[in-house]
């Protein structure tokens, strides 16, 4: 059984309220990951601003 299959099987056994909590948690993790990516990209841009401006010419 794959991890995805196990997750789906376990998820299907939860109450509707617990399913909503799981979905909320997954959305939180996705949001956190996106924020970390955005911060990393902002740092890269900031650290390389002069080089990027030169390349844009």
URHU-V459152 format. One record per backbone hydrogen bond with DSSP energy under -0.5 kcal/mol. CO is the residue of the C=O (numbers start at 1). NH is the residue of the N-H. E is the energy in kcal/mol with one decimal. If there is no record, write none. Layout:
co=CO nh=NH e=E
co=CO nh=NH e=E
This chain:
co=2 nh=6 e=-2.4
co=3 nh=7 e=-2.5
co=4 nh=8 e=-2.5
co=5 nh=9 e=-2.5
co=6 nh=10 e=-2.9
co=7 nh=11 e=-2.9
co=8 nh=12 e=-2.4
co=9 nh=13 e=-0.8
co=10 nh=13 e=-0.7
co=11 nh=14 e=-1.7
co=15 nh=19 e=-2.4
co=16 nh=20 e=-2.1
co=17 nh=21 e=-1.8
co=18 nh=22 e=-2.4
co=19 nh=23 e=-2.5
co=20 nh=24 e=-2.6
co=21 nh=25 e=-2.2
co=22 nh=26 e=-2.5
co=23 nh=27 e=-2.5
co=24 nh=28 e=-2.2
co=25 nh=29 e=-2.5
co=26 nh=30 e=-2.4
co=27 nh=31 e=-2.4
co=28 nh=32 e=-2.7
co=29 nh=33 e=-2.4
co=30 nh=34 e=-2.3
co=31 nh=35 e=-2.5
co=32 nh=36 e=-2.2
co=33 nh=37 e=-2.2
co=34 nh=38 e=-2.6
co=35 nh=39 e=-2.4
co=36 nh=40 e=-2.3
co=37 nh=41 e=-2.5
co=38 nh=42 e=-2.6
co=39 nh=43 e=-2.4
co=40 nh=44 e=-2.3
co=41 nh=45 e=-2.6
co=42 nh=46 e=-2.6
co=43 nh=47 e=-2.9
co=44 nh=48 e=-1.3
co=46 nh=49 e=-1.0
co=48 nh=52 e=-2.6
co=49 nh=53 e=-2.6
co=50 nh=54 e=-2.1
co=51 nh=55 e=-2.3
co=52 nh=56 e=-1.6
co=53 nh=57 e=-0.5
co=54 nh=57 e=-1.0
